[in-house]
Amino acid sequence: MVLSACGDCRWGNRSHCFHPQCITADGMERGVLSLNRKIPGPTIHVCRNDVVVVDLHNMMEGLESTIHWHGVHQTDTPWMDGVPMITQCPIPHGTTFRYVFNATESGTQYYHSHSGHQKANGHYGLLVVRSPTDLSLPLYDYDLSEHHIVISDWTLDLVEKFVPGLQSSTVRMDSILINGRGRHYDEEEHELQVQAPLAVFRVRKGFRYRFRLISSGSQFCPFQLQIEHHRMQLISTDGGAVLPRTIDTLISTSGERYDFVLHANQKPGNYWVRVRAIGFCNVERREEFAILSYADEATVTDEELAYPPTSPPTWDRRFPPGTVLNNPNATCYVPEDNDLCVADLESHEEHRDDSLIDAKPDKTFRILFNTFTADPNILFSDSGYVRYMTVVLTLNNIGVTNNISMVFPDFPLLTQPEMIVGDKLFCNNTHRPDHCRPHHACFCLHRLKVNLDDVVEMSLIDDAEVIRDLYHPFHLHGHRFIVTGMGQLPHFRTQNEKVEYVERQPRVPRKVQMPSDHNPPYKDTVSIPSRGFTKIRFRADNPGFWLVHCHFEWHLGIGMSFVLQVGEIEQMKRPPADFPRCGSFQPDVRVPAPAL
């Protein structure tokens, strides 16, 4: 809570909680990182093909920053993707960087910091790109700017407290925020600590409303959304329209976006919008609520509705699950059950690459990812600095893809390509530097390379030995993909056995053919089943260097990522001549001759 702006909000003066620039979060006092003194940051609404101009003034002393425009492919401006040391230099304190790009990807997108752990501390916001030719327009009556649900996790301390971490406690989710609002519940005391205001969504009976959900979590847990006595008609995911499917429970992981239509067809009153953290966080019993209200604006204000007179349902008083999208424990491709996987959805777009699903891949990659405990002799040696995360006591984890923990370069690959001297800068599972020991994790700049316009198929494989309540979301920059397969692995002893099993799976392992077999939805972020796999396919038609990574903040931070190079450097667009440059400074040392 920003107390200077919030006045006496914390001590019960409710009107002070709505002061300009008051950030209430979960009601507990802590430092935050904000954008224009808002959490989430300002919502940006534009039309498709508009030119978006955003000036980022970095006022954080001692910190650099960047902003990634999640879902925007940056086809004409790859240097605006916002990944430090891949597509641009970090933006130093006290300077301004102007992002300029075309909003060519319509739908619900979002933006967030791609530096350090700033997103987890509050640097994220919504970007809506509307299209006049959206095929979903007849399905709803209103698309209101205030009908967005941005979900994030929250801690009682700045998250840097847990990076690399403490031996006495591990990173945890203390609260959930809905549009930056929530209430911290103390499990030990069994009580709310502060009566902070909740988010409010207004509707009128008889009308259909488009809602936009953004899953902006940073930790390890999916979010489960339910709306009391209301169903949701799903119409879009990650900005791509899908044929409508009616659901009761919507589960999302970090980086995903979903649009749905809510039909205000219930008895006028107030209803709970319920979000709980599931999976790995079930044991923490964290959930948060907002208010869906039919109340007349002339008689009841948002400020009044933000403090409901009744208590929300307890954790054990569950809403009926009904039809569930993305149930982590569900078996995909079973048309007769009540669970839907993303791959069960069917695309409903104006422009599709219909030949993609049947095309023969030009490049095929098998990406095995995992976290494991690192050898202290490697972590704490004089040979160099290795990023890690302390889970508890002496358990120090690193993240890997294909047994490589990503090390970023000391200059941006895209904008200073003349500094790339051959392929020695890069590594992959068949080209490992001399300093990497066989059968051990390697710390280097992990790059996979494809030709421009290649059809690329990737199998993302969770290399964990056991099934856990942990589902990694992977995000691909600069492109979108279709999901062609998803499932869980039997227990295998070796990585080769896992890869062979995934490769043997048919493209669409259903008992019954469904329309989405030949018309799957487009995504840019997808969850991988625990000790399972997800196959994705895309056309590499956007030249540049693009990050592919787990969208958990901590897993990206400890090396679970790699760079996809699309095309040759000569085929990549060049940044403006005055674009910022950066890098190491290590000149030769010349000792001056002594004066005679």
N, C-alpha and C positions, 0 to 999 in steps of 0.2 A: 504494500500500500504506500503510495506517495503521500506522506502525511501533510507536507506543507500545503499542497493543493487541496487535500481532503478535509482540512479543518478538523472538526470534532466528529467526523464520520465514525471513527473507530469507537467512540464513546457514546454512540447511540443517536447522534443528530443525523437523521436520515437525509435531510435536505442537503447536508454538506457532502454526502457521497456522490452527488450529481454535479458538483462544482466543475468548471472547466479544467481539464487536464488532471482530474482526480482519477488515479488508477487504483481501483479497489482490489482487483485480482481475487484471492480467496479470503481477504480480510485480515491477513497476518502481515505484520511489518517485516519488510525485507527490501533490499536493493533490487532494482530491475534495470533492464535495457529496453528502451522504448523508441518508437518511431513517431516523431511529432508529439511526444508525450501521450501516446496511446498504445494500448495492448488490446487487441491486435492493432497494427498500424492502419493508416487511412485506407479505406476501400477504394479501389480504382475501377470505374465503370467506363468502358469504351465500346465503340463499334468495330466490327471486323474491318481490318485494313487501315484503321486509324494509325497515325504516328504517335507513339507514346513517348513523352519526354519527362524524365524524373531526375531531379538533382538530388544526389545523396551528399549531405553535409555531415562529415564525420566529426562529431563533437565529443567523442569518447576519448578521454586522455589516456594515452599509452596503449590504445587499441587500434588495429586496422580493421577494415570491414569490406565486404562486397555484398551485393544482392543478386540472388539467382531468381530468374523469372520462370518458375516451375510450370511446365506445360507449353511454354513459348519456344519454338524450335530455333529462332534466331537465324533463319535461312540466309538472310542478306547481311546480318550483322553478328557473326559468331563471337566476336569479341565482346558482345554484350551479355553473354551467358552467365557471367558473374561467379566464375570459379577461380579463386586465387591460384596463381602459378600454373594454371592451365589455359585460361582464356583472357586473363588480365592480371595486372599488378594489384596487390591489395591497396585499398584506399587509406592513406595515412591519416592520423589525427590532424585536424585543423584544415583539411583540404576538401574540395568538392569534386565529385565525379558525376558527369552527366550521362545517364543511360538514355539512349535513343534507339527505338526499334519499331518495326511494324507489327501490329497485333493481327497476325495472319491466322492464328489458331483460335477459333471461336470456342466459347463454352466457359466453364468454371475452371479458372487457373488460380495460382496463388504465387506469392513471392515471399522469400525469406533469406536471411543472412546465410552465406555459405562459408563464414569465417568462424573458426573456433566453435564455441557452443553458444553463440549469441542467439540462435533461434530458440533454444530452450529457455533463455532468459527474457524473451519477449519480442524478438525481431522477426515478425511474420505478419502477413496481411493477405487480403483477398483481391484478386484481379478477375473481373468479369468482362468477357468479350462477347457481345451480343451480335447475332447475325439476323438480318431480315428474312433470310431464307431457311431458318431453322425449321426442320420438319416436325418438331415437337410443339410448335406454336398453337395448333388447334386443341392441344390437350389441357390447357389451363387458361384461366381468365386473367390472372395477375402474376407479374414477375416483379415484385417489389424489391427495391434496393436493400431494405432492412431484413429481408427474409433469407439470411445466410446463417449457417451454424458452423462456426469455426471452433473445433475442439482441440484442446492442448492439455498436456500434463504440466504440473507445477510442483516446485519444491519449496521448502521453507527457507532455503538458503540459495545464494547464487550457485549454479551447478558446478562452477569451478572448484568448489569444495570437494567434489567427488572425482576430480580429474587431476592426476591419475587416480586418486582415491585415498581413503583412510582404512587402516587395518581394523578399526573399531566398528565401522559401519559402512554399508555399501550404498550406492546410488539408489534412490527410491522415489516413488511417486507419492507426494503428500496430499495433492489435491488435483481435481480436474477443473479446467476452466471452459466455459461455453461463452464465446464472444468476449473473453477476458474477464468473465465474472464467475464467482463460485463462493463456496463457504468451506473453510477447513474444519473437518470433523476429527476430533482427537479420539482415537480408538481406545487409548488407555483410560481416558476420563469418560468415554461414552457420551460426549456432548459436543455441540458446535461451539467453536471458540469465539466467533464473531458473527453477528447477523448482517453480513454484507449483502448488497442487492443482487438479485438474479437477473438473467437475461429474459426479455419479454418478446413474444411474437404475437401480433394481433391478426385476427381474421374475422370475416363476417360470414354468417351462416348462408350456405347455398352456393358459395363460390369456390373455385379451384385455384390453388396457389402453388407457384413454383418455389421450392426451397433448394438452396445450394449448400451442400455439406463439404467441409474441408477438414481432413484429418491431419492436424499439424503436430502430432505427438513427436516427442524426441526420444522417449524411452522405449521399453521392450514390449509394450502391451497394446493389443487392438482395443478399439473403442466400439461399444455396442449401443446403438441408438434405438429407442422405442418411444412412441408418442401415445399417451394414454387414450384408448378407445378410438384411435385413428390408424388407418392403414396408409402405406406409402406406395405410390405408383412410380417406380423407378424409370427414368427416361434418359439418363446420361451417366457416363463414368469417365473420369479424366478428360472431360471436354468432348468426348465422342458420344453422339446420340445412339441410343439402343432402342429396340422395340420395347414398348411398355411391359413391365412385369410388376405385379402387385405383391408387396411384401409387408411383413409386420415387424421384422427386426433387421436392422442394417448394421453389419459389422465392417469396420474399415481399419486399415493400418496406415502408418505414417506416410504421407505424401499422396494418398488417394483422394479423389473428389467424386462425389455422387450427387446428382440432381434428382429430385423426386417431386411429384405433384401430391399435395395434400388436399383432399376434398373436405371442406368444412361442413360436414353433414350431421354433426352431433348436436345434442341439446345445448343451447348457449350456456356458457359457463367457463371455468378455468380448468385446464388439463395439464398434467405433468409431461414435460419433455425430459426424458430420462436417458442419461449417458453413464455407462459403467465401464471401468477398465477390467478386461477379462484376460484369459490366458495366464501368463506369468504373474499377473497382478490380482488374480482371484483371491489369493490369501490376504491381500491388503484390504479387500472389501471397500474399494474406492468407487464412488459414484457421485454424480452431480445432476442438478435439475435446472430446468428453465420453465417458463410459463407460456403455454399456448392459451390465449385469451380471446373470447368472443365479446368481451366487454365493450360498451359504447365509449368511444374516445371522449365524448362530450361530458360523461359523468365520472369516468375513472381514468386517472393518469397512469402513464408508464411507471412513474415513481411509486405509486401506490401498489401496482401489480407486482413490482419487483420485490415486495415484502409480503408474500402470501400469508394469510392468517392461519392456515393449517400446515401441519408438518407433512413433508413428503413421505412416501412409503419407505419402510425400512428395507435393508438389503435382502432380508429373507422373504419379504413379500414381493415376489417377482411378478412381472407382467407375463401373460401367456406368450410364448415365443412365436407361435404361428409359423408362417413361411419366413425362413431366415436366409439372407444373402451373406455368403462368406463364412458360414459356420466352420470354425477351424477343425472341428472333429468330424465333419461330414465327409461322405464318400462322393466324389464328383461323378457326373455323367450317369446319374440314376434318375430318370425322368419322373418316376412315380412318387418320389419322396417330397418332403416339404423344405428341403435344403437346396439352395442354388449356389453354384460356383460362378465366378466371373466368366469362365469359359462357356457357361450355359446361356449367357446372354447373346443376343443377336444384334449386329450393327444395323443402324437406321440413319445413314448419312447420305448427303448429296454426292460427295466425292469419296470413292473407295478405290483401293488398288485390288480389284477383283482377281487379278492373276496371281497375287502374292501367295495365297494359301496352297495352290497347286504347283507353284514354280519349284524347280529343283534348286536347292540352296547352292550358292557359289562358295560360301564359307560356313563351316559348322564348328561351333565351339562348345566344349563341355566345361562349365565353370563350377568347381566344387568349392564351397565356402564353409568356414567354421571359425570358432574361437577356441583357443586352447591355452593352457598354462605355459608360459615361457620359462626358459631356463634362467635362473637368476644370474648365472655366470655370464650370460649374454646381455641381459638387461642392464646389469650394474657393473659394466666393465669400462675401461678407459678407451675402448675402440670406437665408441660413438654413442649417439643418443638414439634410443629406440622407444617409440610410443607404446604405452601399455595402459591397462586399467586394473586397479586393485579391486577385486571383487570382495574379498574379506581376508583378513590375516595376511598370509604370504601367498595367496592365490592371485597371481598377476597374469592377466589375459592379454593376448594380442589377437587381431583379426587377420584372416588370410583369405585369398581367392587363389585356387590352384597352388596352395602352399607358399604364396608370396604375400608379404605384408607391404602394402603400398607406401612408397616414399616419394613425396612430391619434389619436383625439380626446384632449383633456386632462380628460375626465370620462367615467364609464361611461354609455354610451347607454341601457342597459336600466334602470338603477336611478335615473338622474337625467334622465328624459326632458323635464322642464320646461325644461332648458337647451338643448334643440334648438329653434331658432327658424327655422321654415320649412325649406326644402330647400337653403338656401345653404350649410349645413354640409357637404353631400354632393356627390359628383361621380360621373359615369359616362361612358361613351364618347359620349353625346349631350349631356351637360351638363358642360362643363369650365370651371373657374374662369378669370377673366380673366388670371391670371398664367401660364396654360399656353399655350405657343406651339403653333401648328398643326403637326401631324406630328412632334411631339417628346413624349417621356415627360412625363407630368403627375404631380406629387406632391400627393396630396389624399386625402380620406376616401372611398374607393370603396364605394358602396352600390348594391345591386340590390334592388328592392322588388317583392313579390308580395302578392296578397290571401290572406287566411286560407282554407285548403282548396283553393287553386289546385293544379292538376296542372302541375308544372314540368318542363320538359325542358331540360337543359344539354348543350351540346357542348363538351367540354374539348379544346382543340386546341393541340398543341405547335407553336409558331410558329418553331421552329429552321429554318435554311436547309438544314442537312445532317443526315443520320442519324448519331447518335452513340450510344455506350453509356451513355445517360443517360435514365432513365425516371422521370418525376415522379409521386409518389403524391399524390393530392388527397384531403383529408378534409373532410367536411361535418358541422358541429356540429348537434346538436338533431334530426336526422332520419336516416333510412337511405334508400337508393335501390336501384333495380334498374338493371342495365347492359343497355342495348338495342342497343349497337353498339360496335365496336372495330376499328381497322385502322390502316394506315400510309398516309401521303399520298404521291402522286407529287410530283415537284419542281414547285413553282409560284413565280412571281415576286411575286405580291401576296397580301395577306391576303384580299381578296375572292375570289380564285380558290380559296383553301383552304376558305373558308366555303361557297362554292357546291358544291364537291366533297363536303364532308361532308353538306350538306343533300340532295344527290342520292342518297346511299347509302340503300338500303332498310333498314328497321329491323333485319332479321335477314338479312344477305347470305350465306346458306348455299346450297350446291348441293343439300343434302338437309335437309328439315325435321326438327327434333329436338324432343323434349319441352320442353327449356328455352326454345324460342322463345316459348312461352306461359306459362312458369313459371320465369323467371330467378331467380337467388339474390339475396338482399338483401345489401347492402354499406354501409359508411359511409366506407371508404377504398379507392381504386382507383388502379392504376398506368396511366399514359398511355403508349402506345408512342412510342418516339423518332420525332420528326417525324410523329406520328400523332394519332389522336383517340380519345376514348371518349365515348359518349353515355350519360347517366344520366337517370333519371326518378324523381320522388318527389312525394308529396302534401304540400304545405306546411300541415300540420295542427297545428303547434306555434308559437304566436305568440311573437315575440321578435326579438332581434338575434342572428344566428348567424354565426360566422366560417366562411369557406370558404378553404382555403389549401393550398399545397404543404407536405407534411409533412417535407421536408428542413429542418432547423433553420436553416440559413444562408439558404435561399430565403425562408422566412417572415420572417427578420430583415431582408432587404433589399427587402421590399415585395411579394412574390408572394402576395397574399391580397386578399379583399374581404369585405364584410359583406352578408349576406342579411337584409333586413327582412321578416318574415312578419307580415302584418296591420297594422292601425293601432295607434298607441300605446294608444288606449283599449281595445283588445282584449287587451293584454298583461297578465299577472298582475303585481301590485305586490309589491315586497319587503316584509319586515317594517318597521315604522315606525322601529326603531332600527338599521336596516342602515347600515353605514359609508358615509360620503360623502367625496368628494375633488374636487379641481380646482385650477385656477390661482388665484392671489391677486394681483390687479392693481387695487387701489382707486385712485380719483382722488386725485391729490396736491393737498392744500390747504396752502398756505404760511400759517402763522399770522401774524397781524398783529404787528408789532413792539411790544414793551411800551413804554408811554409813561413 
